Amino acid sequence: MFIYSLTSLIVFSQVVKCKSFSKAADLLFMTQPGVSGHIAQLEAQTGMALIRRDGGKFDVTREGRIVFRYAERIEKIARELEENLRAAKAEAILSLRLGTTINYARKIMPYILGGFQGRNPDIKIKLDAGSSIEMEKSLFSGRNDVVIVAYQHNSNKIQSFPFVREDLVLIASKNHPLAARTAVSLSDISPYPFVIREEGSATRSVVLAAFSQMKTSPSVFIEANNTEFIKEWVARSTGLSILIRRAVEGDEDERSLTVVPLTEPLYLEVSVLFEKSKKYNPAIRRFIGYLEELKTSPDPRAAVMRDKGDGAMA
């Protein structure tokens, strides 16, 4: 039998990562003497000094570094086991908290969730909507299990896979001077009043970055978080805006809007995101599996996952 305590190895791993007994104790919800006891026990079991503390200095010995490499791997496996077992226990009461943008909640999710829930009636679904950044943050806070947004920040804690690529287009009223153009450059847009999406919107980030690259900027007149307001304002004014093509489909006749392609094509790469630590969650696994299957399915619901632009499916 192995003589090393699993708990002592995990405590040792945290102490080395924190470089502090007290910080590790707080993280592990233990007392500092309890942490010291585990380190002393591990040193007794190995017969080697693993940590040196002299005059307030914290140093890991050569032998301690060897133990740490294995302890870190063991801790990761132990946490995966714990998560897997927790997910298995929750199998009978499955729930899935989904987050996405307001536009996607209205345009896409009814089709996707209709098919998914029909196949998985045992999973209770809660749909949340907000800006891309707000939804991204909701993963870290634990408010949502999966989000579908344009992913703007990389994190080694997040697993992502491509969902769809959205084409960004200019919208103008039918009597706008640019409405008759076959394509419009960002520099042509600058003189006109412009309504832009709110802070935290991925569309806003892509649009402003494109203007900056062209060394120009839009004449921002209004910031808004409501796509319907933006379309109505553009239809009734001399102003312009840039939105994903999907958001304005079917509105050209109804609202007297014109959709004009951009000469500098802009796209929004939308991804499905979830925490790597939850990869064994059965509800998440079923949902991700359903999306992957839907991408290549002849089912009409799969049409919502096809790119709105010239590119191939992301």
Order of alpha helices (4+ residues) and beta strands (2+ residues): alpha-alpha-alpha-beta-beta-alpha-beta-alpha-alpha-beta-alpha-beta-beta-alpha-beta-alpha-beta-alpha-beta-alpha-alpha-beta-beta-alpha
